[in-house]
């Protein structure tokens, strides 16, 4: 019988080694940081030009000699990478010797509904774990401390909620937040008193509202660590007031190409020892001191390197320089903040990640709720898509939210936009009052 070993246990030796690195690198001078970035960029560009089909062909096409590549000052020579190229040419991004690096396949629908199939090697995963652990410490987490987690767990947990003794964690599936489940979890929190809360900000709001209605209170954590969506000032104020703690906003992608963490000084930082960030302004130019699209180059994924990868998320860099770190500070992140799906039993669903990944040929998609028990799914597709895939997507959705909804599918040429011009992944058109 095969025993499934938790990934963080399997990667423990690498994580321990990288932990020492990240504890040191956060205190580097600007000169040390730039030297490291230059070395890692030269290494990953040289490796990609030799072992990765897409970059081998691209560098030949643009006449880039990797042996003469200098690092940051030569990055402008490499074209930007967009999600559509990655989606349609996935196999070309997999290195010739990827199997050597103990890879893991991950499917994601992304923050804009573009499904991607990613290949993450053990070094990329270990670095992500370790960089996130450092962000936990910045937020007040103590190693081995008890955690309360709310997030989408339909793919990895058979139960809707519970206490996992092996990880010392109370968990609640954000897609299964019924009144009875929330009350049961609140009692677990009262019993085990986790000192650190982790998960989706809006799911925490719903959880608090449900248990407060039942007259239940829970002990305050040392820190609240939120990810997966943009945290507005209103959401931050509400959660910090209700839980009597500080909210730490964490930003990253499944592609492992970018990361922004918040320190206990309450400032957010580009973790520039984890990836190389660039900011692309409206004119398509790189500007280190502006508002623009965040572009990331991963340092560590040798099985599927992504260079100058456009995230579709926007950041505003801070002008402040009063920091003990050499990392650049971020004033604002404009990432994911969609509407939500509301189910007949009152549950709210803010994410349905991965469901579109069950089908081939989906360029991008969008969920529109027009009735309490019905969702319209608009898809932009290519020639690889088949109508039989509708059932696969429906199966993925039902796995996450249950059998209480019906679905209609439309193949469209463009998705609905908000008045701002942005295209949300979820649009709700029913009266929820």
Secondary structure, DSSP 8 states (H G I E B T S, - for coil): ------HHHHTHHHHHHHHHHHHHHTT--HHHHHHHHHHHHHHHHHHHHHHBHHHHHHHHHHT--GGG--SGGGGGGS--B-HHHHHHTGGGGSBTTGGGG--EEEEE--TTS--EEEEE-HHHHHHHHHHHHHHHHHTT--TT--EEEEE--TTT-SSSEEEETTTTEEEEEGGG--HHHHHHHHHHHHHH--SEEEE-HHHHHHHHHHHHHTT------SEEEE-SS---HHHHHHHHHHHTS-EEE-EE-TTSS-EEEE-TTS-EEE-TTTEEEEEE-TTS-B-TTSEEEEEEEESS-SSS---SEEEEEEEEE------SSSS-EEEEEE------EE-TTS-EE---TTGGGGSSSEEEEEEEEEETTEEEEEEEE-TT--TTHHHHHHHHHHHHH-SS-EEEEEE-SS----TTS---SEEE-S---
